[in-house]
Amino acid sequence: MTVTANAAMNIAKVLIEALPYIRRFAGKTLVIKYGGNAMVDPALESSFARDVVLMKLVGINPVVVHGGGPQIGDLLKRIGKQSQFIEGMRVTDSETMDVVEMVLGGLVNKQIVSLINKHGGRAVGLTGKDGQLLRARKLTLKRNAPELDAPEIIDLGHVGEVTEVNTDVIDMLVRGDFIPVIAPIGVGEDGQSYNINADLVAGKLAATLQAEKLILLTNTPGILDKNNKLLTGLDAEQVEALIKDGTIYGGMLPKIRSAMEAVHAGAKSVHIIDGRMEHAVLLEIFTDQGIGTLISNPHVDY
């Protein structure tokens, strides 16, 4: 293939623009939550895998946390079981938990590992049960209703929240030049398995690892204002105001909660980016403009 002089110059400019970011992030940990359209579109899947491999090759340590809600729903449908959601969370009885473990810990996790390895990486798949990576407890959901004197307690079954992160396994893999790929399944003190929101797991990991960045791939361009205009840069106080006035709501809230926890715990920044764009991760971390919303830690100088 013949490369014109202009095309070659554009490639050179891209590489030069990326160089200071490569230097800045070399040796640093980036936690990436992978989900949405990026997991079901073959071109986007390959794009994501190549991004992760390139990050590792230039000295960055990516840690991938993945979801898999659509795949769980498809398998439940095939076995004749109806999916039920309350406030965006899947009600997970014992039978559904078995499906969650099969899909997240087996099918989806191994597909991502295989794809990264196919593109030249060295990925290793884990669930939060491996090495007691994610200790969890049953999530208690309370809902206020005007007609009730006290909040209603809703039982979501095997839905959990992270109580503790043991990063020994991740540290060992990173030192061995591997890329950890983590399914969001936790384990309780009694050995019980719990289905945990992948955004919240990614936030907990970023906080515990003191990650340079937490990157959340979504099906939107980022955080939008009430006029659907992209907000490219926010701090923690601005985010809290957007939640309070209802600009941030619904399915975006778990992502924002994980983002805020990571920032408050010491992560340098959180990026909420559009996973429907090829090479979204590289465009966000290696270019001057980026493509999504950056939530910055006010205690970090850039």
N, C-alpha and C positions, 0 to 999 in steps of 0.2 A: 504494500500500500504506500503510495506516494504522499508525503506530508508537505504541504505548502509552507513557505516561509512564515506567513501570518499564523498558521496553525501551530507551527513549531514555537513561535514567539509566545503565543497564548499559553502553551504548555509550560514554557519556561517561567512565565509570570506566575502561574498557579503554584509551581514548585517553590519559587522564591517567596511567595506569600505564605506558604505552609511552613517554611523552615523555622521561623521564630516560635511557632506553636509546637512544632516537633521538639525543639530544644526545651521549651518550657515544661512540656508534659512528660518528657522522657523519665522513666522510673516511677511515674505517678499512677495511681489506681483510678480508673473510671468505671463506675457501675452503670450498666445500660439495661433498662427495662425494655424488653422486646415483645411486641404484641400487635394486635390489630391487623390492618391490611398487610403490613409488612411480613406477616407470617403465612399468608395464604396466596399471595401473588408470586409466582415463580421468579419473575425478574427482580422483584423487591427482596425475595429471600436470598438470591445469589448476591445482590448488591450489598445486603447487610453482612453476609458472611465474608465477602471480600474486604469490606470496611474494617471488620474486627481483625482479620488476619493482618491487614496493613498496619493497623494500630500496634499490634504485637511486634511486628517486624521492625518498627521504628522505636521500640523501647517502651511503649506504653503498656500498662497492665489492665486489659479489659476484663471485667467480671460481668457475665450476662445473666440476667434473671428473666425468665419468660412466662407468659401467660398461656392460655389455650382454651378460653371459654367456648368459642365456636366449635372446636373439635370435641369438647366434652358434650356439648349440646347435641351434636350430630350422633355420637355414639349412644347417648341416652335415648334419642328418638328412634334409633334402629332397634333398640331392645324394648321399645314400647313404653318408655318412662318419660313423663312430662317434666320439663324443667320449670322450676318455680323460683322467682326472685322476689326478695323483699328489700326495698331501698338499695337496689343495685347489687345485692349479694345473693349468691345461689344457695338456696336451702339444700343442705347436704345431709341426707340420712345415710345409714350404713351402706346401702346398696349404691347410692350415688358416690359415696366416698371411695368405694372400690373402683368405680369408673374413673374418678378423678385421678387416683393413683396410677391406673393403667395408662390413661391418656397423657397426663402431665409427666409422670416419672418414667414412662416407657416410650410410647409412640412419639410425642412431640419432642421430648428432651433428646431422644436419640436421633431424630431427624435433624435437629439443629446441630448437634455434635457432628454428625456425618457430613453435613453441608460445609461447616467450617473446616473440617479436615480435608474435604475434597478440594478446597481452595488453598490448601497449603498450611493450615493451622494445626495446632495440637490441642484439641478441645477434649475436656473430660466432663461427663454428665453427672450431676448430683441431684438429690432431693435434700430438703432440709433435715431429713432423718439420718442422712449419712454423717457419721461422726458427731451426731447431735448438733448439727450446724444451726438449726432453728428450733429452739425450745419454745413451746407454745402452750396456750391455755384456751379454753372455750371462750368464744366471743359472746359477750352479753349485749344484746341490742335492746335499748329502751326507747319506747315511742310514747310521746305525750299526746293525749287526746282530751279535748275539752270536757267530754262527758265522764271522764274518770278522775277519781280523787288522787290517784298515784299513777306514775308512769307504767305503761304496759310492758311487760318483759316478753320478748319474742324469742322463741327457740329456733335457731337456724341449724341445729344439728351439729355436724362436725365442721363448723366454720370456726376458725381460730384467729388469734392475734399473737404476735411474736412477743415473748417475754425476755428472751436472751439469745444472743448470737455468739456462737463459738466459731471463731474464724481460723482455727488451727488447720483444718483441711484446706481452706482457701489459701492460706499462707504457704502451705507446703506445695500446692499446685503452682502458685505463682513463682515460687523460688525454683521450681523445676521447669519453668518456661512453658507451662500449660495454660490454657484458657478455661476457667471454670464456667460451666453452664448449669444454672440452678433452677430446679422446679420448685414452686412455692408451696411445698407441703411440709408442715411442721410436726413435731412430736411432743406429746404431753408427758408429764411426770409418770403417768401410768402406762406409757407406751402407746397411747392412742394417737392416731393420725388426724391431722387437721388440715383442711383446705383454707389457704390464706390468700388474701388479695395480693397479686404480684406487685402492684405499685407500692403497697405498704412494705412488702419484703425488701424491695429494692431500696426504699428509703432507709429502712433499718440497717441494711448492709452498708450503704453509703455512710451512714452516721457512725457505725461501729468501726469501719475501715478508715474513717477520716478521709474519705475519697476526695480527690481533686475536683471531680465532677460527678453528678448524677444526671444521666440522660434518660428521659422518658419519651419513648416513641408513641405517638398517638395518631388518631384519625382526623386530627384538626391541625391547622397551621401553628397552633400554640394557644396562648390565652388571648381571647378576643374581648374587646370592650363591648358596650351595649349597642354600638353601631357596627359590630362585626369587623372592627379594625384591629389588626394584630398589634398587641402590646409587646414590644421587643425587649424592653428592659424594665425590671421591677425589683424593688427590695421587699423585705419581709413585711414592713408596715403597709406598703401599698397593696400587697397581696391580701393582708387581713382586711383592709378596707373594701376590697373587691368582693370578698366573701360576705362581709357584713351587708353590703348594699345589694346582694343578689346577682352580681355580674358573674361570679363563679358559682356554679351550682351543679347538681346532678352527678353524672359520671365523671366530671372533672374534679370533683371534691376529693376522692381518694388519692388522685395524683398530686393534688396540691397539698394534702395533709402529709404525704410522704416527702414531698419536696421541702415543706417547712420544717419537718422533723430533722431532715438531713442537714439543712442550713443551720438550724439552731444548735445542732450537735457538733458542728465544725466543718461540714463539707464546704468546699470553697464556693461552689455554685451549682445550680440546677438548671438544666436546659429541657424545655418541653418543646418537642419538634415534630414535624409532620412526617410520619413514617411512610406515607404514600409517595414520597419523593425518593428516587434512586440516589444512593450514596448520601442520604440525609445526615448520617453521623459525621462523615468526613467534612461535609459542607459546613456543619455547625462548629466543629472544633478546630478546623484548619484554615478557615477563611475569615477575613476581617469583618464581614457583615453578618455571617451566620444566617440561619433561616427560620428560627423560632423565637420563643420567649426565654430570656435569661433571667433567672431569679438569683440575685447576688447576696453573698454574705456581707453584711455591713462592716464586719470586723476584719475583712481581708482587703489588702491593697493589691490592685492589678497593675 
